[in-house]
Amino acid sequence: MKRRTFLAAVSGSTLAGLTGCLAVGSTSRLNCADGCDIGMAASAFRPAEFTVSVGDTVVWKNTSSKAHTVTAYENAIPDEADFFASGEYESEQAARDGWFGQRGGAIPSGESFSHTFEVPGTYNYVCIPHERGGMTGQVIVEK
C-alpha cells in the first residue's frame, strides 16, 4: 500500500471515530436517561449549567469510571442558601479535607448525589479531584 493511500485511509477512519466522541460531548445530558439531571463525565459535568425552580431537587450521577465529588463553592452560592456537598460535609474546607484525607465524599461510578434548592440564585460547584482540569458547574435556581 502506498503511503498516501494509507494516510488517507487512516485519517478518514480516525475522523469517523472521533465524530461519535464529539456527538457524545455535545449532548446536554450525558447518560441520564434513568432520571438524573446532571451527568459526570471523565472531567466535566454534563450539562455544565442547569436551570431549575425553587424547591426542585437536582440529581448528579457519576456516568464515568472515575470517582467524583459535588461540592458547592461556599463564596459562590446565595447568602441564605444551605451549603451542599457529597459526603454531607458542613463546609467547603471540610469537603476538601475529607477528599484529600480519605477520598471522602467520593461518588463512585454509577452512583448519584442529590440536593434540593430552596433559595433562588446562582450556585457554583466543583468536583474537587478534577478541579484543576476545569470540572466545575453551575445551577441557576429561579422563582
Residue pairs with C-beta under 8 A, 6 or more apart in sequence:
24 30
25 41
27 46
28 46
28 47
29 36
29 37
29 38
29 39
29 46
29 47
30 39
30 41
30 46
30 63
31 39
31 61
31 63
32 38
32 39
32 46
32 61
32 63
34 61
35 59
36 59
36 60
36 61
36 63
36 112
37 50
37 52
37 58
37 59
37 60
38 45
38 46
38 47
38 50
38 58
38 59
38 60
38 61
38 137
39 45
39 46
39 60
39 61
39 63
40 46
40 60
40 61
40 62
40 63
40 64
40 68
40 107
40 127
40 135
41 63
41 64
42 64
42 65
42 66
43 130
43 133
43 134
43 135
44 134
44 135
45 60
45 127
45 135
45 136
45 137
46 63
47 137
48 136
48 137
48 138
49 137
49 138
49 139
49 140
50 58
50 137
50 138
50 139
50 140
51 139
51 140
51 141
51 142
52 58
52 117
52 139
52 140
52 141
52 142
53 141
53 142
53 143
54 117
54 118
54 119
54 120
54 141
54 142
54 143
55 116
55 117
55 118
56 116
56 117
56 141
57 114
57 115
57 116
57 117
58 114
58 115
58 116
58 117
58 139
59 112
59 113
59 114
60 70
60 86
60 107
60 112
60 113
60 114
61 110
61 111
61 112
62 68
62 107
62 108
62 109
62 110
62 111
62 112
63 109
64 109
65 109
66 109
66 129
66 130
67 103
67 106
67 107
67 108
67 109
67 129
68 86
68 106
68 107
68 127
68 129
68 130
68 135
69 85
69 86
69 87
69 95
69 99
69 105
69 106
69 107
69 126
69 127
69 128
69 129
70 84
70 85
70 86
70 105
70 107
70 113
70 115
70 125
70 127
71 84
71 85
71 86
71 89
71 92
71 95
71 96
71 105
71 125
71 126
71 127
71 128
72 83
72 84
72 85
72 92
72 123
72 124
72 125
73 92
73 124
73 125
73 126
74 83
74 91
74 92
76 122
76 123
76 124
77 83
77 121
77 122
77 123
77 124
78 119
78 120
78 121
78 122
78 123
80 119
81 117
81 118
81 119
81 121
81 123
82 118
82 119
83 89
83 90
83 91
83 92
84 115
84 123
84 125
85 92
85 94
85 95
85 105
86 95
86 105
86 106
86 107
86 113
87 95
87 98
87 99
87 104
87 105
87 106
89 95
89 98
89 104
89 105
95 104
95 105
95 128
96 128
97 104
98 104
98 105
99 105
99 106
99 128
99 129
100 128
105 128
107 113
117 123
117 139
117 141
119 141
120 141
120 142
120 143
121 140
121 141
122 138
122 139
122 140
122 141
123 138
123 139
123 140
123 141
124 136
124 137
124 138
125 136
125 137
125 138
125 139
126 135
126 136
126 137
127 135
127 136
